[in-house]
Amino acid sequence: MTAARRQRRREADDDVPKAGTPIQDPVLKNVKPGPDVEPALHDLLKGAARPPRREHGIKRFFQVLGPGLITGASDDDPSGIGTYSQVGSQFGYSLLWTSLFTFPLMAAMQELCARIALHTGVGLGIALRRKFPTVLVGACILALFCANTINVGADLGAVAAGGSLLSRNVIPELWLVVPVAILIIGLELFVSYATIFKIFKWLTLALFAYVFTGVLVHPDVVAVLRSSLIPQLSWNQDFIMALVAVFGTTISPYLFFWQASSEVDQMREAGKRTEADRRGVQMSELKEARIDILVGMFFSNVVMYFIILTTAAVLHAHGKTGAQSADQAAQALAPLAGPFAFVLFAAGMIGTGLLAIPILSGSAAYAVKEFFGLKGALSVKPWYRPTFYGVMVLSVLIGIALNLLHVNPIRALFITAVINGMVAPPLMVLIVLLGSDRKVMGDKTSGRFSKGLTWAATLVMAAAAVSLLLTLVPHGH
């Protein structure tokens, strides 16, 4: 590649084109009125760009927690709550082992996505597009967009169901879907995701109610330990579908893109505005990212473990083997909160939903804009990057339309987890191959341990997906 081509490529991937140059956004190029030229940086960003002050000691530990913690919190979204509640109520303790099993696998995948972004200085969509055939990457991103959009629809319905539950079902769920969507679109357009996280992270603490309840109900310790440490498998369609749903909601494709894009955004906020500035990661930065990811994934899996445990102990053990509604799923918290269990359950659904929906639509927007070489980020104002935000809004609008089909929200959450489990394997193959490419990653390629875990994660997801497909194929007698 010539020096001139390298320079053009750097300029094309620079997220902040020079002020006064023709506007970069495709929509603004063809729609009037609107800005004709690129703005200055302080006009482009939603908030002032300033490098974070470096703290020390315990404050430094909490400062390190960022994209990984947010990703981990969003992993326990309504799709996760709904899936784990159904699994616990239907199969009891028998799938508790999946929490311990998936922790190293999901942590390894998220670490790889973060490492790719930190070393290359670009999001996952750009990095994949540069290595693999456009058609192949495009097909994966289209599948991601479809899976995310269905997930957005299910999460919108779940947040609405949580709101309806707070009114004791006086307000129908369907009446709340559009107001919730308007709130989320407003947040996406005018508030940075860091601020959204600060606003709603406290609501996610309601998920710890499952931890307290799980201890309070005094489950059979021997049965819990046996189910936690010894994998139990069954070759039937319902069990395999539950397994794919658990894997799909735990190791979700949207988390890969969100992790990478968040790392790039964080570097931009630290003043590294161009790809050239961001390229190459120091070991100290990589260690901090790994701590962040391990803490986030550990938080996610602890919550997952106790949702399954609690619903198994409270619902399954008493013959309630099919949590199909928000009311039924909320009953799992009754030993802790009594008649107010619905409040805790609703708070968890609303808080995690309002956190996760911007991540779902945002990760789709990042993937699409990176694939097509467009500009845009959640830190910039929407009227300068309407194409990027348009993808997010489109995802939410389709989500509203899906809710008009009157699908049961708890069942829809389970189905979206299954879809994620089917979409993930081919994308994971590309990511693992990318992380092992010395031309791309230099001395930051995956080592044996990382390769082993990420390939294991990929094979497990693929095996689960293939097993489900085999159970769906009719067999002759």
MARKE-847250 format. One record per residue (C-alpha): y, x negated, z; residue number from 1; residue in one letter. Coordinates in steps of 0.5 Angstrom, whole numbers, always signed. Layout:
<rs>
     Y     X     Z dokol nukol
     Y     X     Z   NUM     a
...
</rs>
This chain:
<rs>
     Y     X     Z dokol nukol
    +0    +0    +0     1     m
    +7    -3    -2     2     t
   +12    -4    +3     3     a
   +16    +2    +0     4     a
   +11    +7    +0     5     r
   +10    +5    +8     6     r
   +17    +6    +9     7     q
   +17   +13    +5     8     r
   +11   +15    +9     9     r
   +14   +13   +16    10     r
   +20   +17   +14    11     e
   +16   +23   +12    12     a
   +12   +23   +19    13     d
   +19   +22   +23    14     d
   +20   +28   +27    15     d
   +27   +27   +27    16     v
   +30   +26   +20    17     p
   +37   +23   +20    18     k
   +43   +28   +21    19     a
   +46   +30   +15    20     g
   +40   +29   +10    21     t
   +38   +36    +7    22     p
   +34   +40   +11    23     i
   +27   +39   +12    24     q
   +24   +46   +13    25     d
   +21   +50    +7    26     p
   +23   +56   +10    27     v
   +30   +54   +10    28     l
   +30   +51    +4    29     k
   +29   +57    +0    30     n
   +32   +63    +5    31     v
   +39   +64    +6    32     k
   +43   +64   +10    33     p
   +41   +58   +15    34     g
   +42   +50   +16    35     p
   +43   +46   +10    36     d
   +43   +39   +13    37     v
   +39   +36   +19    38     e
   +43   +37   +25    39     p
   +44   +31   +30    40     a
   +38   +30   +36    41     l
   +42   +33   +41    42     h
   +43   +40   +37    43     d
   +36   +40   +35    44     l
   +33   +39   +42    45     l
   +32   +45   +46    46     k
   +34   +41   +52    47     g
   +37   +34   +53    48     a
   +32   +28   +51    49     a
   +32   +23   +57    50     r
   +26   +18   +59    51     p
   +23   +20   +65    52     p
   +25   +16   +71    53     r
   +19   +12   +73    54     r
   +16   +13   +80    55     e
   +12    +9   +85    56     h
    +6   +11   +90    57     g
    +4   +18   +91    58     i
   +10   +21   +87    59     k
    +7   +16   +81    60     r
    +1   +19   +81    61     f
    +4   +26   +80    62     f
    +8   +24   +75    63     q
    +2   +21   +71    64     v
    -1   +29   +71    65     l
    +2   +32   +65    66     g
    -2   +34   +58    67     p
    -9   +33   +61    68     g
    -7   +38   +67    69     l
    -4   +43   +63    70     i
   -10   +43   +58    71     t
   -15   +43   +64    72     g
   -11   +49   +67    73     a
   -11   +53   +60    74     s
   -18   +52   +59    75     d
   -19   +57   +65    76     d
   -15   +62   +61    77     d
   -17   +69   +61    78     p
   -23   +68   +56    79     s
   -26   +63   +61    80     g
   -25   +68   +67    81     i
   -28   +74   +62    82     g
   -34   +69   +60    83     t
   -35   +66   +67    84     y
   -35   +73   +70    85     s
   -40   +76   +65    86     q
   -45   +70   +65    87     v
   -45   +70   +73    88     g
   -46   +78   +73    89     s
   -51   +78   +68    90     q
   -55   +71   +69    91     f
   -54   +70   +77    92     g
   -54   +63   +79    93     y
   -58   +60   +73    94     s
   -52   +58   +69    95     l
   -48   +54   +75    96     l
   -51   +47   +72    97     w
   -47   +48   +66    98     t
   -41   +46   +70    99     s
   -43   +40   +72   100     l
   -46   +38   +65   101     f
   -40   +40   +61   102     t
   -35   +36   +66   103     f
   -36   +29   +63   104     p
   -37   +31   +56   105     l
   -31   +35   +56   106     m
   -27   +30   +59   107     a
   -30   +25   +54   108     a
   -27   +29   +48   109     m
   -20   +30   +51   110     q
   -20   +23   +53   111     e
   -22   +21   +45   112     l
   -16   +26   +43   113     c
   -11   +23   +47   114     a
   -13   +16   +45   115     r
   -13   +17   +38   116     i
    -6   +20   +39   117     a
    -3   +15   +43   118     l
    -5    +9   +39   119     h
    -4   +12   +32   120     t
    +3   +16   +34   121     g
    +1   +22   +31   122     v
    -2   +29   +32   123     g
   -10   +30   +31   124     l
    -8   +34   +24   125     g
    -5   +28   +21   126     i
   -10   +23   +23   127     a
   -16   +27   +21   128     l
   -12   +28   +14   129     r
   -11   +21   +13   130     r
   -18   +19   +14   131     k
   -22   +25   +11   132     f
   -22   +29    +5   133     p
   -17   +34    +5   134     t
   -21   +40    +3   135     v
   -26   +38    +9   136     l
   -20   +38   +14   137     v
   -17   +44   +11   138     g
   -23   +48   +12   139     a
   -23   +46   +20   140     c
   -16   +47   +21   141     i
   -17   +54   +18   142     l
   -23   +56   +22   143     a
   -19   +53   +28   144     l
   -13   +58   +26   145     f
   -18   +64   +26   146     c
   -21   +62   +32   147     a
   -15   +61   +36   148     n
   -12   +68   +33   149     t
   -18   +72   +35   150     i
   -17   +68   +42   151     n
   -10   +70   +42   152     v
   -11   +77   +41   153     g
   -17   +77   +47   154     a
   -12   +74   +51   155     d
    -6   +79   +50   156     l
   -11   +84   +51   157     g
   -13   +81   +58   158     a
    -6   +80   +60   159     v
    -5   +87   +59   160     a
   -11   +89   +62   161     a
    -8   +85   +68   162     g
    -2   +89   +68   163     g
    -5   +96   +68   164     s
   -10   +94   +74   165     l
    -3   +92   +78   166     l
    -1   +99   +76   167     s
    -8  +102   +78   168     r
    -9  +104   +71   169     n
    -3  +109   +71   170     v
    +0  +105   +65   171     i
    -5  +104   +59   172     p
    -7   +97   +57   173     e
    -5   +99   +50   174     l
    +2  +100   +52   175     w
    +3   +93   +55   176     l
    +0   +89   +49   177     v
    +7   +89   +45   178     v
   +12   +88   +51   179     p
    +7   +82   +53   180     v
    +7   +79   +46   181     a
   +15   +80   +46   182     i
   +15   +76   +52   183     l
   +11   +71   +50   184     i
   +14   +70   +43   185     i
   +21   +70   +47   186     g
   +18   +64   +51   187     l
   +16   +60   +45   188     e
   +22   +61   +41   189     l
   +27   +59   +47   190     f
   +24   +56   +53   191     v
   +20   +49   +52   192     s
   +13   +49   +54   193     y
   +14   +44   +60   194     a
   +19   +50   +63   195     t
   +14   +55   +61   196     i
    +8   +51   +65   197     f
   +13   +50   +71   198     k
   +14   +58   +71   199     i
    +7   +60   +71   200     f
    +3   +55   +74   201     k
    +3   +58   +81   202     w
    +0   +64   +78   203     l
    -6   +60   +76   204     t
    -7   +58   +84   205     l
   -10   +65   +84   206     a
   -16   +62   +81   207     l
   -17   +59   +87   208     f
   -19   +65   +90   209     a
   -26   +65   +87   210     y
   -27   +58   +91   211     v
   -25   +61   +98   212     f
   -29   +68   +96   213     t
   -35   +63   +94   214     g
   -35   +60  +101   215     v
   -34   +66  +104   216     l
   -40   +70  +102   217     v
   -45   +65  +104   218     h
   -49   +64   +98   219     p
   -56   +62   +98   220     d
   -55   +55   +99   221     v
   -62   +53   +96   222     v
   -61   +57   +90   223     a
   -54   +55   +89   224     v
   -56   +47   +89   225     l
   -63   +48   +85   226     r
   -59   +52   +79   227     s
   -53   +47   +80   228     s
   -58   +41   +79   229     l
   -64   +43   +75   230     i
   -62   +46   +68   231     p
   -65   +53   +67   232     q
   -66   +55   +59   233     l
   -69   +61   +56   234     s
   -70   +63   +49   235     w
   -67   +69   +48   236     n
   -61   +72   +44   237     q
   -57   +74   +50   238     d
   -58   +67   +54   239     f
   -57   +63   +48   240     i
   -50   +67   +46   241     m
   -48   +66   +54   242     a
   -49   +59   +53   243     l
   -45   +58   +47   244     v
   -40   +62   +50   245     a
   -40   +58   +56   246     v
   -39   +51   +52   247     f
   -34   +54   +47   248     g
   -29   +56   +52   249     t
   -30   +50   +56   250     t
   -30   +45   +50   251     i
   -25   +49   +46   252     s
   -23   +46   +39   253     p
   -15   +48   +41   254     y
   -16   +44   +47   255     l
   -17   +38   +42   256     f
   -10   +39   +38   257     f
    -6   +41   +44   258     w
    -8   +35   +48   259     q
    -6   +30   +42   260     a
    +0   +34   +40   261     s
    +2   +34   +48   262     s
    +1   +26   +48   263     e
    +6   +25   +42   264     v
   +11   +30   +45   265     d
   +11   +26   +51   266     q
   +12   +20   +47   267     m
   +18   +23   +44   268     r
   +21   +25   +50   269     e
   +21   +18   +53   270     a
   +25   +16   +47   271     g
   +20   +14   +42   272     k
   +22   +18   +36   273     r
   +19   +15   +30   274     t
   +11   +14   +29   275     e
   +13    +6   +28   276     a
   +16    +7   +35   277     d
   +10   +11   +38   278     r
    +4    +7   +35   279     r
    +0    +2   +39   280     g
    -2    +4   +46   281     v
    -2    -1   +52   282     q
    -8    -1   +57   283     m
    -4    +1   +63   284     s
    -2    +8   +59   285     e
    -9    +9   +57   286     l
   -11    +9   +64   287     k
    -6   +14   +66   288     e
    -8   +18   +61   289     a
   -15   +18   +63   290     r
   -13   +20   +70   291     i
    -9   +25   +68   292     d
   -15   +28   +64   293     i
   -20   +27   +69   294     l
   -16   +31   +74   295     v
   -15   +36   +69   296     g
   -22   +37   +67   297     m
   -24   +37   +74   298     f
   -20   +42   +76   299     f
   -22   +46   +70   300     s
   -29   +45   +72   301     n
   -29   +47   +79   302     v
   -26   +54   +78   303     v
   -31   +55   +72   304     m
   -36   +53   +78   305     y
   -34   +58   +83   306     f
   -32   +64   +78   307     i
   -40   +64   +76   308     i
   -42   +63   +83   309     l
   -38   +68   +86   310     t
   -39   +73   +81   311     t
   -47   +72   +82   312     a
   -47   +72   +89   313     a
   -42   +79   +89   314     v
   -44   +82   +83   315     l
   -51   +80   +80   316     h
   -54   +80   +87   317     a
   -52   +87   +88   318     h
   -55   +89   +82   319     g
   -48   +89   +78   320     k
   -51   +85   +72   321     t
   -45   +87   +67   322     g
   -38   +86   +68   323     a
   -35   +89   +62   324     q
   -28   +91   +65   325     s
   -23   +88   +69   326     a
   -24   +93   +75   327     d
   -31   +91   +75   328     q
   -30   +83   +74   329     a
   -24   +84   +80   330     a
   -30   +87   +85   331     q
   -32   +79   +85   332     a
   -26   +78   +90   333     l
   -27   +84   +94   334     a
   -30   +80  +100   335     p
   -24   +76  +100   336     l
   -18   +81   +99   337     a
   -22   +87  +100   338     g
   -18   +93   +97   339     p
   -13   +88   +94   340     f
   -18   +84   +90   341     a
   -15   +87   +84   342     f
    -8   +84   +85   343     v
   -11   +77   +86   344     l
   -16   +78   +79   345     f
   -10   +81   +76   346     a
    -5   +75   +78   347     a
   -10   +70   +75   348     g
   -11   +74   +68   349     m
    -4   +74   +68   350     i
    -2   +67   +70   351     g
    -7   +64   +66   352     t
    -6   +68   +60   353     g
    +2   +67   +60   354     l
    +0   +59   +60   355     l
    -6   +60   +55   356     a
    -3   +64   +49   357     i
    +3   +59   +48   358     p
    -2   +53   +48   359     i
    -7   +57   +43   360     l
    -1   +59   +38   361     s
    +2   +52   +39   362     g
    -4   +48   +38   363     s
    -5   +52   +31   364     a
    +2   +51   +29   365     a
    +1   +44   +31   366     y
    -5   +43   +27   367     a
    -2   +47   +21   368     v
    +4   +43   +20   369     k
    +1   +36   +21   370     e
    -4   +38   +16   371     f
    +2   +40   +11   372     f
    +6   +34   +13   373     g
   +12   +39   +16   374     l
   +16   +38   +22   375     k
   +16   +42   +28   376     g
   +15   +42   +36   377     a
   +16   +46   +42   378     l
   +21   +42   +44   379     s
   +26   +43   +38   380     v
   +30   +50   +37   381     k
   +27   +55   +32   382     p
   +32   +56   +27   383     w
   +32   +49   +25   384     y
   +24   +49   +24   385     r
   +22   +57   +23   386     p
   +16   +55   +19   387     t
   +13   +52   +25   388     f
   +15   +57   +30   389     y
   +13   +62   +24   390     g
    +6   +60   +25   391     v
    +6   +61   +32   392     m
    +9   +68   +31   393     v
    +4   +70   +26   394     l
    -2   +68   +31   395     s
    +1   +73   +36   396     v
    +3   +79   +31   397     l
    -5   +78   +29   398     i
    -7   +78   +36   399     g
    -3   +85   +37   400     i
    -6   +88   +31   401     a
   -13   +86   +34   402     l
   -12   +90   +40   403     n
   -10   +96   +36   404     l
   -18   +96   +34   405     l
   -19   +98   +42   406     h
   -24   +93   +43   407     v
   -26   +92   +50   408     n
   -22   +86   +53   409     p
   -27   +83   +57   410     i
   -32   +83   +52   411     r
   -27   +81   +47   412     a
   -26   +75   +51   413     l
   -33   +73   +51   414     f
   -34   +74   +43   415     i
   -28   +69   +42   416     t
   -32   +64   +47   417     a
   -38   +65   +42   418     v
   -33   +64   +36   419     i
   -30   +57   +39   420     n
   -37   +55   +40   421     g
   -39   +56   +33   422     m
   -32   +53   +30   423     v
   -32   +46   +35   424     a
   -38   +42   +32   425     p
   -36   +40   +25   426     p
   -29   +39   +28   427     l
   -32   +34   +33   428     m
   -36   +30   +28   429     v
   -30   +29   +25   430     l
   -26   +27   +31   431     i
   -32   +22   +34   432     v
   -32   +19   +27   433     l
   -24   +18   +27   434     l
   -25   +15   +34   435     g
   -30   +10   +32   436     s
   -26    +7   +26   437     d
   -23    +0   +27   438     r
   -18    +1   +21   439     k
   -15    +7   +25   440     v
   -16    +5   +32   441     m
   -16    -3   +32   442     g
   -18    -5   +39   443     d
   -18    +2   +42   444     k
   -24    +5   +38   445     t
   -29    +8   +42   446     s
   -34    +4   +47   447     g
   -41    +5   +48   448     r
   -40   +10   +54   449     f
   -35   +14   +50   450     s
   -39   +14   +44   451     k
   -45   +16   +48   452     g
   -41   +22   +51   453     l
   -37   +24   +45   454     t
   -44   +24   +41   455     w
   -48   +28   +46   456     a
   -42   +33   +47   457     a
   -42   +34   +39   458     t
   -50   +35   +39   459     l
   -50   +39   +45   460     v
   -45   +44   +42   461     m
   -49   +44   +35   462     a
   -55   +45   +38   463     a
   -53   +51   +42   464     a
   -49   +54   +35   465     a
   -56   +53   +31   466     v
   -60   +56   +36   467     s
   -56   +62   +37   468     l
   -56   +63   +29   469     l
   -63   +62   +29   470     l
   -64   +68   +34   471     t
   -60   +72   +30   472     l
   -64   +71   +24   473     v
   -69   +77   +24   474     p
   -77   +75   +24   475     h
   -83   +78   +21   476     g
   -88   +80   +25   477     h
</rs>
